[in-house]
Amino acid sequence: MRAIQVSWTETALPGSGTPLPGGGAVTIEWLPIAQVRGDYAAAPAAYRAHYLAPAELPVLSRIAVPKRRVEWLAGRVAAKRLVCLALERAGLPVTPSELAVLGNKPGGRAGKPELSSRTPELAGTVGRHVTDISLAHTLRFAVCALAHGGRVGVDVEPLRSFSPALRRTVFTDREVALAETAFQAFDTGHRGTALWVVKEALLKAYGIGFAYGWGTARLRAADSAAGVFDITLPAGADPGHRVSVRYGRVTDHIFAIASVAPRPPDGHQQKGQLRAWD
């Protein structure tokens, strides 16, 4: 396990191109699931043709449960709206169907959403403006975070209280105590949820989620401005130069956005790695 120092700040939901303390900038799309469900139901073929790339269509068709299908689709819509808007502002218009968002193959970044494009030239263009994306959803919202510089992870959960049994399963007694002191902006019953979304966003930024179990990330020490996490990283993974988390509340949800700034040898910001379709 690696010990990682994480700065954190309670904040409003970052807007377009908001600089992050850990390096780079992040843009957020917060999309109601009901909106996607209604638009898709009204014209399924046209909606698929507008938003989905050829590589994504078989994935959608394999999702048998309608609720899951809409949640998957909403994540792709949120991501593509962000990427297309970023490119449009740079004078480089791209249609959503020219981009694909698929889960990575098993490995060091298993499950990390991977953004790909129709051609190597387009991949290079997008890579200059997008270095990472992360997706999350609840029953009500799909959320995408887009980073320009470094890596990003996002998580969102409804405000809820963890049962004693669930707390014992996912947290140590020390983590429960630390959450009580570190997240005092939330009601006592919701501080466990705050710690959960912070952990999940952090692990998503590294591309591993809880791949190694609930103990993948453990909060060892914390104060109101920073925490020390012991994190199990894949072999050879770069822990980054600076790590930060912004968290807060939107409607009846808690969100967290983690930023991992790279540690390039030449002192310049790492470029995004974006591939073209196979």
Disulfide bonds with the S-S distance in Angstrom:
none
